[in-house]
Amino acid sequence: MTINEDQFPLPYNSSDLTGQVALVTGASSGLGRRFARTLAAAGAAVAVAARRVDRLTELVAEIEAGGGTAVAVELDVRDAAAIAGAVQRAEDALGLVTILINNAGIPDAQYVTRMPLELIDSVIDTNLRGPFVLSAEVARRLIAAKRPGRMVNISSVGGFSYSGGGAALYSITKSAIARMTEVLAVEWARFHINVNGIAPGAFSSEMMDGMIARVGDHSAHFPRGRYGDPAQLDSTLLYLCAPSSEAVTGTVIKVDDGQGGR
Ligand SMILES: NC(=O)c1ccc[n+]([C@@H]2O[C@H](COP(=O)([O-])OP(=O)(O)OC[C@H]3O[C@@H](n4cnc5c(N)ncnc54)[C@H](OP(=O)(O)O)[C@@H]3O)[C@@H](O)[C@H]2O)c1
């Protein structure tokens, strides 16, 4: 058995993303906005996608002012027919997408028996169907170009444990995203497309503001008495996107500040 230590610098942990092109969905607020800025700061050119284009335009200006490269891509991930076009627009502007962050997501915030079909469809289409179709589109292009890629899917600790309170379908979709991460990692390992996930606990964002407005601030119940800051996900994101993490695939990392049980 040969160990090619000489091929690898010590330590082998660079997260320099120069030359990579990232597509981040749900980049108009919250975690996605931070993910886009973090990837740009690490050297990637970033296509930022969401429905609120004014927010994306501001983010692009901010990234460019910091010396980065970015482009805004309007996309409603529920509209599967629009997904290929959005990836094409990102590619036309920045080149082949090599990093996909499936971050766009919505809560259900409703008891199962009170959910209208439109809400059921919207939660499933945003949190699961959209990411699945988008992953397939990005993978198709990487495979055709014979290029390696990285995908990071944003699940939730709520996909692993549920204690009631009107987030049942959200939990189901986030559990499915974790499973999608595992099976697509297996499916595309041979193409050197790594698929991993992050399952955050409760982090400050617009979605969390909405939850606090509905059920109150529950951070006092957490062992550390706080919500996470999106910046505390930077290191996990970069770890999963780093060229040196080439052997890490099919993993979902829980980052919850010790808020929940196991
Ligand atoms: N914050 C937390 O504590 C927490 C915990 C666990 C998991 N998460 C997950 O983290 C991800 C980001 O959530 P967040 O907390 O940052 O919430 P957020 O601030 O509400 O951001 C959600 C983002 O998703 C986008 N989005 C929603 N529907 C979309 C659609 N149909 N098409 C395209 N983009 C859409 C929104 O952009 P537009 O409205 O402009 O389209 C927005 O940029 C979600 O998947 C969420 O489930 C969050």
The ligand as an ORCA input file, in Angstrom:
! r2SCAN-3c Opt
* xyz 0 1
  N     -32.404     30.075     10.351
  C     -32.433     28.896     10.907
  O     -32.456     28.776     12.142
  C     -32.417     27.649     10.086
  C     -32.276     26.431     10.742
  C     -32.238     25.263      9.998
  C     -32.317     25.310      8.624
  N     -32.463     26.521      8.012
  C     -32.553     26.523      6.557
  O     -31.658     27.470      6.048
  C     -32.137     27.932      4.776
  C     -32.122     29.451      4.777
  O     -33.070     29.898      5.711
  P     -32.948     31.276      6.492
  O     -33.136     30.981      7.911
  O     -31.761     32.012      6.042
  O     -34.305     31.968      6.007
  P     -34.602     33.336      5.256
  O     -33.834     34.458      5.837
  O     -36.087     33.421      5.249
  O     -34.063     33.070      3.792
  C     -34.712     32.183      2.927
  C     -34.189     32.425      1.545
  O     -34.814     31.490      0.665
  C     -35.270     32.196     -0.460
  N     -36.431     31.545     -1.049
  C     -37.585     31.200     -0.437
  N     -38.450     30.689     -1.328
  C     -37.808     30.698     -2.526
  C     -38.170     30.313     -3.834
  N     -39.368     29.790     -4.108
  N     -37.256     30.462     -4.823
  C     -36.060     30.988     -4.581
  N     -35.655     31.381     -3.359
  C     -36.528     31.242     -2.346
  C     -35.597     33.598      0.022
  O     -35.458     34.524     -1.054
  P     -36.669     35.236     -1.843
  O     -37.804     35.385     -0.875
  O     -36.072     36.534     -2.273
  O     -36.964     34.325     -2.980
  C     -34.488     33.820      1.029
  O     -33.338     34.319      0.389
  C     -33.517     27.325      4.595
  O     -33.437     26.181      3.793
  C     -33.899     26.922      6.004
  O     -34.817     25.875      6.028
  C     -32.510     27.678      8.702
*
